[in-house]
Amino acid sequence: MSESPDNDPVIISVAAYSTNPIAYEEKYATHLLDRPNCFASLLSPGSQILDLGCGPGRDIRIFSEGGHKPIGIELNPEFIEMARRQGDVIQGDIRNISSIFTPSSFDGVWAQASLVHLEKLEIDLVLQDLRDLLKPNGLLYACVPATGETGWLDESDGRRWYTTWPEDSFEIAVRTTGFHVTDVTHGPYVEVWATKA
Ligand SMILES: C[S@@+](CC[C@H](N)C(=O)[O-])C[C@H]1O[C@@H](n2cnc3c(N)ncnc32)[C@H](O)[C@@H]1O
């Protein structure tokens, strides 16, 4: 586990997005676009949605336009500035969400590729926090890498840590935390849709 910011995989990985945040926004502008639209359609109008690791804020805009009340949490300062043009964003670490929000605050938690830089034990703890932050029957969408090695990846814009979840390990982790898994898609990423059991 991480002891100081200098060797914390999350801090190092999040910093890499500052190399070219606009390029990230453009690259992912239409990526898996049907997912946030589907998520928005499954919730009652005016739902409170937590957008974990909201990046430049594309999905905050989609949820607002869908009639909901999203709030993002993000650590990268450039992404925070960009996402705040779309709605409310808190500067904070996903690993501390239980001290930022009160239990049963959200109708939905959206975690699109946002747990990817946490270590496995941290993700297990965050899943428990997400369960507690959701209202009864609240909806969770989480998408994490399913292929490749867990470890450091040197990418053209910087170094990032990725935790990967082979086979059915992620859906098992979600179910074990106390969610009812309603749908799973396997590919390079595993996408899990679940409700608070
Ligand atoms: C792969 S990007 C995904 C961004 C956005 N959800 C999307 O789908 O385009 C991962 C995002 O999570 C943020 N992030 C990663 N770990 C975080 C943490 N512990 N606390 C807050 N934000 C975090 C990163 O800064 C980055 O914006």
The ligand as an ORCA input file, in Angstrom:
! r2SCAN-3c Opt
* xyz 0 1
  C      -9.079      6.516    -17.234
  S      -9.565      8.072    -16.569
  C     -11.339      8.001    -16.723
  C     -11.970      9.375    -16.706
  C     -13.471      9.388    -16.972
  N     -14.205      8.665    -15.958
  C     -13.739      8.814    -18.330
  O     -14.431      7.778    -18.416
  O     -13.262      9.374    -19.334
  C      -9.342      7.855    -14.808
  C      -9.730      9.097    -14.064
  O      -9.828      8.820    -12.680
  C      -9.115      9.820    -11.957
  N      -8.657      9.179    -10.733
  C      -7.922      8.061    -10.638
  N      -7.730      7.725     -9.351
  C      -8.355      8.674     -8.607
  C      -8.506      8.874     -7.212
  N      -7.957      8.033     -6.316
  N      -9.241      9.929     -6.786
  C      -9.789     10.785     -7.691
  N      -9.674     10.645     -9.031
  C      -8.959      9.600     -9.490
  C      -8.003     10.241    -12.899
  O      -7.468     11.490    -12.572
  C      -8.729     10.226    -14.226
  O      -9.425     11.413    -14.451
*
